[in-house]
Structure formats: C-alpha cells, structure tokens
C-alpha cells in the first residue's frame, strides 16, 4: 500500500515507529510475556530511523536524478549517494558502447567488451532513461542505445 505523505510526514511517521519499537523492546527486556524478541524490536527501530533519514527532503534532493546523472560534451558523471557519503564516477562519452537501465540501476558498458560500471541510482527505469536522453548527445544515443532490462 502506498502512502501519499509528504517527506516531513514520512520522517515523523518513521521516527514515531522507531520510538514505539524501542519502547516495546525495553518493555520486552523487563517482561517475558512478549511473543516477539526485544532485539527484533530494537532492529526494527533502527530500520525505521534509517528509513526516516531516507525520507528527509535533504536526502531526496541529494539523490534526485537531476543531481546524480549529469553530462558535459566529453563525459558522463554519475553520483551514487550512500548515507553521508557520495561516490562519483566520470566516464568518457567516447568509451561508452552500451547503456542498460532497470529500476534503481544503471550499467555503463565500455569499449564493447562487457566491462564497465554498475550504479545504484534511486529512480524508476523510465525516469532514468528520460534523464539520460536529456543529458547525453543524440549522436551517442544513436551509436550506444539504451536498453531496459
């Protein structure tokens, strides 16, 4: 089920769930009557905190396709966002022989030999293809088609 919540509401919901799971975990440590392990509750609380971070406007803006996939006349730049760090790869356009796209995934095949880069990018396959069509030169797209896998 998809919840149509704003980023602030998602953060609040996930933090409230984290507090709830933490409280149940503390109660479970003091009482043996819970059918679930307290450590499972603490693990779920940590997962909710991580999800709350992923829901923040700052992280969503940092992981947006317009910021993660950029190109110049000679190179394609792809940024992968992980928690607090970013990993950036710059690929020469002349070396790209094929592009493969799936949901949350981009593969850049270099020099026609099957070797290249695999990127974990947040976004649907259609949105990634649309972004690549926006930033890459038409001549490259003619010679190196984008395949959806």
Order of alpha helices (4+ residues) and beta strands (2+ residues): alpha-alpha-alpha-alpha-beta-beta-beta-beta-beta-beta-alpha-alpha-beta
